[in-house]
Amino acid sequence: MVYGQRRVVANALKNVTAVSVAHLPKFPPPASTQSLKVSNFDAETWGALQPPPPTALSAFIHRIGLGSVITNTDTILQACTHPSAQHLARRLDPNSPPLPTNAQLSTLGNALMGLFATEYVHAAYPHLPTRVMKAAVTAHVGPLTCSNVAQEMGAVPLLRWHREQPQTGNYQPPLQRSDALASIPRSLVALVYQHRSLPSARQFVHSYFLSREVDIRSMIKFVDPKKALKEMVAKFQREPPRSRLLKETGRFSNSPVFVVGIYSGEDKLGEGFGASLRMAEYRAAEDALLSVYLTRTPPELIQLPTSTFPLGLGDVFRDGPEGSYNAPQLEEGEVMYGSGGRSGVRQRI
């Protein structure tokens, strides 16, 4: 029995990974004792504030391909420190200097990511409605996506944060770990922009965020696609849409199927099927609208406004050769249709 227990313990010790603690200060720290009397020292708070090993920070930055861009481990540690950790530092030692956090880096990175995602979505889908474009931008670089990317990067063990928010008079809900994790990719984008250039930051965002496929079709919902199609056809100065019954089967059975096409002159705009003529016409109008809104520019023809900024090291205001960019014709991405009720305000899709 004793031999079996020893064997289990020996096997368990073999699977334990040895982690160096040479970078950590000795425990207990001087602040934990005052005149040989135990003070109000919180060991759990002290442990939560300890930085990860420099080797882990260096391995992380090399793993995501920024080893030649960001070489200072203190900068990486700041990018992985959420502003909520400062509340812990003040609780541990109110007289300590402010803890460097990624508050400003995250704000700058969030603005840059929004810029890159907006110009890319608008260039790729020029006819997309405004509300759908905003939803697509959020799907590409929103908080949930940033949190997922941080987990894929392996940034979870490096995050320093605290769930409780400082009390400012109003109720503050607890901070979620996903929100704290989302600040790390945003801070990395800001660091790439500061250490390299805006095109380098855009390339980083395209590699980790904009290269992902997003189902934009599911984001488009119609209240009355027939009215919306009528407004769209009028916008393009085409003939009013007409519905035509193309095929049918089982009209007098309990499971009929109708196929309806919508035409503008001789051009078929869309096609749909259904168990009734009204449903088939509804789907045909929806198909016609989606064929316009989801029109995608070929990848080799996409031009981005930020391509005008110079490449290489430096900020965007220095003199240097700029890239070529031909501004496309602006499209009216949405149409007005329907009624807003008693107010008489027309609604957008």
C-alpha positions in Angstrom: 0.0 0.0 0.0 2.8 2.4 1.0 4.8 1.5 -2.1 1.7 2.3 -4.3 1.3 5.7 -2.7 5.0 6.5 -3.2 4.8 5.5 -6.9 1.7 7.8 -7.4 3.6 10.7 -5.8 6.7 10.1 -7.9 4.7 10.0 -11.1 2.9 13.2 -10.2 6.2 15.0 -9.5 7.5 14.0 -12.9 4.6 15.8 -14.6 5.1 19.0 -12.6 6.8 21.6 -14.7 9.6 23.4 -13.0 9.1 27.2 -13.0 11.9 29.5 -12.0 11.1 32.0 -9.3 14.4 33.9 -9.4 12.6 37.0 -10.9 10.2 37.2 -7.9 11.1 39.1 -4.7 11.7 37.2 -1.6 8.7 36.3 0.5 7.6 37.7 2.8 8.4 41.2 1.5 9.6 44.0 3.9 6.1 45.5 3.8 4.6 42.5 5.4 6.3 43.2 8.8 6.7 46.3 10.8 8.7 46.3 14.0 8.5 42.5 14.1 4.6 42.8 14.2 2.4 41.4 11.5 0.7 44.3 9.6 -2.4 44.2 7.4 -0.5 42.5 4.7 -2.6 40.4 2.2 -0.6 37.6 0.7 -3.2 36.8 -2.0 -3.1 40.4 -3.2 0.6 40.4 -3.2 0.7 37.2 -5.3 -1.8 38.5 -7.8 0.4 41.6 -8.5 3.6 39.6 -9.1 4.8 39.9 -12.7 5.2 36.8 -14.9 8.7 35.6 -15.7 10.6 37.7 -18.2 11.2 34.5 -20.2 7.4 34.0 -20.5 7.0 37.6 -21.7 9.8 37.2 -24.3 8.4 33.9 -25.5 5.0 35.4 -25.9 6.1 38.3 -28.0 8.2 36.0 -30.2 5.3 33.6 -30.6 3.1 36.3 -32.1 5.9 37.5 -34.5 6.8 40.8 -32.7 10.1 39.8 -31.3 12.0 42.2 -33.5 9.5 45.1 -32.9 9.2 45.0 -29.1 12.3 44.0 -27.2 11.7 45.5 -23.8 10.0 43.1 -21.4 8.7 45.9 -19.2 6.8 47.3 -22.2 5.2 43.8 -22.8 4.4 43.6 -19.1 2.6 47.0 -19.3 0.6 45.8 -22.2 -0.6 42.8 -20.2 -1.5 44.8 -17.1 -5.2 45.9 -17.0 -6.0 49.2 -15.2 -8.0 47.2 -12.7 -4.7 45.9 -11.3 -3.8 49.4 -10.1 -6.7 49.1 -7.5 -4.9 46.0 -6.1 -1.6 47.9 -5.9 -3.2 50.7 -4.0 -4.8 48.3 -1.6 -1.5 46.6 -0.9 0.5 49.8 -0.5 -1.3 53.2 -0.8 2.0 55.0 -0.9 3.4 53.0 -3.8 4.0 54.7 -7.2 1.3 54.2 -9.8 1.4 50.8 -11.5 2.0 51.1 -15.3 -1.1 49.8 -17.0 -2.3 49.5 -20.6 -5.1 52.1 -20.3 -3.7 54.5 -22.8 -2.3 51.8 -25.1 -5.7 50.0 -25.2 -7.5 53.2 -26.1 -5.1 54.0 -28.9 -5.2 50.4 -30.2 -8.9 50.3 -30.1 -9.2 53.4 -32.3 -6.6 52.1 -34.8 -8.4 48.7 -35.0 -11.7 50.4 -35.6 -10.1 52.5 -38.4 -8.6 49.5 -40.1 -11.7 47.3 -39.8 -14.0 50.1 -41.0 -12.0 50.9 -44.1 -11.6 47.2 -45.0 -15.3 46.3 -44.6 -16.4 49.4 -46.5 -13.9 48.6 -49.3 -14.8 44.9 -49.5 -18.6 45.5 -49.3 -19.3 49.0 -50.8 -23.2 48.5 -50.8 -23.5 47.4 -47.2 -26.0 49.3 -45.0 -24.6 51.4 -42.2 -26.0 49.3 -39.3 -24.8 46.1 -40.9 -21.3 47.6 -41.5 -21.1 48.5 -37.8 -22.1 45.0 -36.8 -19.4 43.5 -39.2 -16.8 45.8 -37.7 -17.7 44.7 -34.2 -17.6 41.0 -35.4 -14.0 41.6 -36.7 -12.4 43.6 -33.9 -15.0 43.7 -31.1 -14.4 42.8 -27.4 -15.3 39.1 -27.8 -13.0 38.7 -30.8 -10.1 40.5 -29.0 -10.6 38.2 -26.1 -10.6 35.1 -28.3 -7.4 36.3 -30.1 -5.7 36.9 -26.8 -6.5 33.3 -25.7 -5.1 32.0 -29.0 -2.0 34.0 -28.5 -1.5 32.5 -25.1 -1.8 35.7 -23.1 -4.0 34.3 -20.4 -1.2 33.5 -17.9 0.3 36.9 -18.5 -2.7 39.0 -17.6 -2.8 41.0 -14.4 -6.2 42.2 -13.5 -8.8 42.4 -10.7 -12.5 41.6 -10.8 -13.7 44.2 -8.3 -14.0 47.7 -9.6 -13.2 50.7 -7.4 -16.3 52.3 -5.8 -17.0 55.7 -7.2 -20.5 56.3 -5.8 -22.4 54.4 -8.4 -22.6 50.6 -8.7 -19.8 49.1 -10.7 -20.5 45.6 -12.1 -17.6 43.1 -11.6 -15.0 43.2 -14.4 -15.1 40.1 -16.6 -11.9 38.4 -17.5 -12.8 38.5 -21.2 -13.0 42.3 -21.1 -9.6 42.4 -19.4 -8.1 40.0 -21.9 -9.4 42.2 -24.8 -7.1 45.0 -23.8 -4.0 43.0 -24.6 -4.4 42.8 -28.4 -5.4 46.4 -28.5 -2.3 47.4 -26.6 -0.1 45.3 -28.9 -1.6 47.2 -32.0 -0.7 50.5 -30.3 2.8 49.3 -29.6 3.4 48.2 -33.2 2.1 51.7 -34.3 4.5 53.4 -31.9 7.6 51.3 -32.6 7.1 50.9 -36.3 4.5 52.7 -38.4 0.8 52.8 -39.2 1.1 50.4 -42.2 2.8 47.9 -39.9 0.0 48.1 -37.3 -2.5 47.6 -40.1 -0.7 44.5 -41.3 -0.8 43.1 -37.7 -4.6 43.7 -37.5 -5.1 42.1 -40.9 -3.1 39.1 -39.9 -4.9 38.4 -36.6 -8.4 39.9 -37.1 -9.4 40.9 -40.6 -8.3 37.6 -42.1 -11.1 35.8 -40.3 -14.3 34.9 -42.1 -17.4 36.6 -40.8 -21.0 35.6 -41.8 -22.3 39.0 -42.8 -25.4 37.4 -44.5 -26.9 36.5 -41.1 -26.6 40.1 -39.9 -29.0 41.5 -42.6 -32.6 41.4 -41.6 -35.6 42.8 -43.5 -38.9 44.0 -42.2 -40.5 44.3 -45.7 -38.1 43.2 -48.4 -40.6 44.1 -51.2 -40.7 47.7 -50.2 -36.9 47.8 -49.7 -36.4 46.3 -53.2 -38.7 48.8 -54.7 -36.8 51.7 -53.2 -33.4 50.2 -54.2 -34.5 49.7 -57.8 -35.7 53.3 -57.9 -32.3 54.4 -56.5 -30.5 52.8 -59.4 -33.1 54.3 -61.9 -34.3 50.9 -63.1 -37.7 49.7 -64.0 -40.0 48.8 -61.1 -39.7 45.1 -60.0 -42.2 42.6 -61.1 -42.9 39.1 -59.7 -43.3 36.2 -62.0 -44.2 32.6 -61.2 -41.5 30.4 -62.7 -42.4 26.9 -61.5 -45.0 25.2 -59.3 -45.9 21.7 -58.1 -48.6 20.3 -55.9 -50.9 23.3 -56.0 -53.9 21.3 -54.8 -52.0 19.1 -52.4 -51.1 19.6 -48.8 -47.4 20.4 -49.6 -47.2 22.7 -52.6 -44.0 24.4 -53.8 -43.9 27.7 -55.8 -40.8 29.2 -57.4 -41.1 33.0 -58.0 -38.6 35.3 -59.7 -38.4 39.1 -59.5 -37.5 41.0 -62.6 -36.6 44.5 -63.5 -37.4 44.7 -67.2 -35.7 41.6 -68.7 -33.1 41.3 -65.9 -33.9 38.8 -63.1 -33.0 40.3 -59.8 -33.7 37.4 -57.5 -35.5 34.0 -57.1 -37.2 32.3 -54.1 -39.4 29.4 -53.3 -42.0 28.7 -50.7 -45.1 26.8 -49.7 -47.2 29.8 -50.8 -46.9 32.5 -53.4 -46.4 35.2 -50.8 -43.6 33.3 -49.1 -41.9 32.7 -52.4 -42.2 36.3 -53.4 -40.8 37.4 -50.0 -37.7 35.2 -50.4 -37.2 36.3 -54.0 -37.2 40.0 -52.9 -34.8 39.1 -50.1 -32.5 37.2 -52.5 -32.4 40.3 -54.8 -31.5 42.6 -51.9 -28.8 40.3 -50.6 -27.3 39.9 -54.1 -26.6 43.7 -54.0 -25.7 44.2 -50.4 -23.3 41.2 -50.4 -21.5 42.2 -53.6 -17.9 41.8 -52.6 -14.9 43.5 -54.2 -12.2 41.0 -55.4 -9.3 40.9 -52.9 -6.8 42.0 -55.6 -8.9 45.2 -56.3 -9.4 46.3 -52.7 -7.7 49.7 -52.0 -7.5 51.1 -48.5 -7.1 54.8 -47.7 -4.3 54.1 -45.1 -2.1 52.8 -48.0 -1.3 56.5 -48.6 0.8 56.6 -45.5 4.6 56.0 -45.8 6.1 52.7 -45.0 9.0 52.0 -42.6 9.9 53.5 -39.3 8.5 56.8 -38.1 5.1 58.4 -37.6 2.5 59.3 -40.2 3.5 62.9 -40.4 7.0 62.6 -41.7 7.9 63.1 -45.3 8.4 60.1 -47.4 7.1 58.3 -50.5 3.4 57.5 -50.3 1.5 54.7 -51.8 -1.0 55.1 -54.6 -4.7 55.2 -53.9 -7.6 55.9 -56.1 -10.7 56.9 -54.2 -13.7 54.8 -55.3 -17.1 56.3 -56.0 -19.2 56.6 -52.9 -22.2 54.4 -52.9 -25.5 55.0 -51.2 -25.5 51.9 -49.1 -29.0 52.0 -47.7 -32.5 52.9 -48.8 -35.5 54.5 -47.1 -38.8 52.6 -47.0 -41.8 52.0 -44.8 -43.3 54.3 -42.2 -42.1 55.2 -38.7 -45.6 55.2 -37.2 -47.3 58.4 -36.1 -44.0 60.4 -36.3 -43.9 59.9 -40.0 -40.2 59.3 -39.9 -39.1 56.8 -42.6 -37.0 53.9 -41.5 -33.7 52.6 -42.7 -33.1 48.9 -43.1 
